[in-house]
Amino acid sequence: MKILDHLHQALARKWIRDFDNLDQRDLRNHCGLLAGWVSVVLILILFTVKLTLGTMAGSVAVVADAFHLLTHLANAVILIISFWVASRPPTMRTPFGHGRMEYVAPLIMSIILFVSGFQIGGRAGRQILEPEAVLFWPALPWILLFTVIVKMWLVEFVRFLGRRVNSEAIMAIAVHHRIDFFITLSVVAAYTLEHILKRPGIDGYMGIAVTLSLFYSGFNHGKEAVIPILGRAPTREMIGKIRETARGIDGVEDVHEIIVHDYGSMYLISLHAEIPERFGPEKMHATAERLEGALRREYRGEVVCHTDPLLDYSPEIQGIEAQFKEALNRFPRIVDYHDFRVVGDSPGKIIIVADIDAAKDVPEARFGEIVSGLEAHLKSMIPNLSYCTFYVTPKFAY
């Protein structure tokens, strides 16, 4: 595989100018366009070969395999259009750019796969009900096997480009190509077996198998496309990297309530940074700006940082927080807390303020019940507690 990777890098450098020096956004668009155009050229060649052979032999499975390539062709064209649109600069109506167009491509691919599946399935069904003899040509299986080798290389090259820029749309094309060479192998087996057993119906059954694979692939593409369009959760690795970057800024103790919006070609990130109150407003603001700058350089997007002052707790407040932690042990659905504060209400009375994190499997409808239960328990523990103000961190914040 290392030899293949070296070959793929050499080809990418040949076809993409400044391949090693482009920033991630520009490289992403160039890789998407390259994956699309290489796919278009090879698919047109393979389609012509398979359609000619299938028509000459009268094999519905081979013809179906050829028309299945048209779905690949459509997908490649969609990929090209998607990355071309995604590369356009922001406008007044689309201030976040056009990067999410990349996520529309797999959804359109899914629709095309389902439509193609119904068409091929109908033709295969007729071949099963009214089988027609298929002309056996000894050279045909070998030619089809050669197309499999070509498709295997195309899969690896497209996957190389997709991994290089971490693009789901490019990887979806690679998966689609990979399905085709399994289908072609099955068609070759059915074509040969039909000749040996003299059973023309086998060709139709293989056509049904191709149809089912189209439906399965279409369902997976559609599912993977809808999630980022609706709003995908950031990966644990990304949240961990954001926290690691933040803690590397002098003065930032920790961060929480991290929210990430993925626009394809850019990220919009907001977060709360915990900075010692003794820094004062001016230094806290400067620290937050350094954090925003570091994350902008890392993710090529926009960052908004809210500062949360860390108080120098008195022994009395530390004791109250210890009681608060003890109370949390009785509520296993609360996994963490932050922004803990104690506010004076009236002489001898206090107010506890805190943000709490509920477990991810807790529905939002239960948040009120958890907050009420915690407050009631704290009042039984702390006699001078007037009331509590708790904010449950939403599921899209980390």
C-alpha angles and dihedrals in degrees: 000000000000089000089052091048091053089050092049092049091050091051092046091051090049094051100033115057113225090006092167096043105044118109117249096260096052092041090052092056094045092050091049092051092046092050089050098048095045089050092050094053096046094042092053090052094046092045092054092049096047096043091050093048094044093050093048091050096040090232115155090193093056091044089048089051089051093051089045084064088061088066087055089049091051090047091051091050090048089050091053092048092045095053091042090055091042090055092059115107122250118277135198090268095041105037093164092058128241100283095120088066084081089067093052091063097072090048092055088045089055093054092049091051093053093048091048091048093056092048095048092041091057093052092046091050091055090051090054094047095040106022118198122199115258119223109238116220113182094212094053098079091050093050090049090050089054089054087054090058090050091050091048090056091047090052092053094046094049091045089052090055093044094051091046092062100022093239120165092195092057092044090051089058089051091052090050091051090048092055090055097060090051089051092049091051089052091048090052090051093048092046092052094042092050090055092049096045096035090229110137091185091074089074090059094048090053088052088056089050089053089050093052091050089053091052092048093048091046092052092051093047091049093048093049092047098051096054098064091040091055092044122283124220114245116251122259088243091057094048089047091050092049090052091046091051092047094050088051090065111094109249098021109113096181143323134231142171090050111183121188126191114192114209095173097244095039144019130229109206130183126179145158117245121205108221127169112263091223089073089075127222097290097050092041089054092049090049091051091050091052089052092049091050093050093051093045090055091047099048106022094231143090124293130196117193123195115198120226112193116226109220126220096240122221118224088257093055091044088055092051091049090051089055089048091054090048090053091052089061088071091056109062091176089068106079102176146349140206141174091050112181138166116214128189113242103177135328107313094002129101139190123216117214124186145144114234132197118220123204113271093245093059111103117229089242088070096052094090092050092051093048093048092048093050093048092049091050093049092051089056090052101040113046096192094051110122098185143315133243111205128176117198111215109240120244093252092060123079 
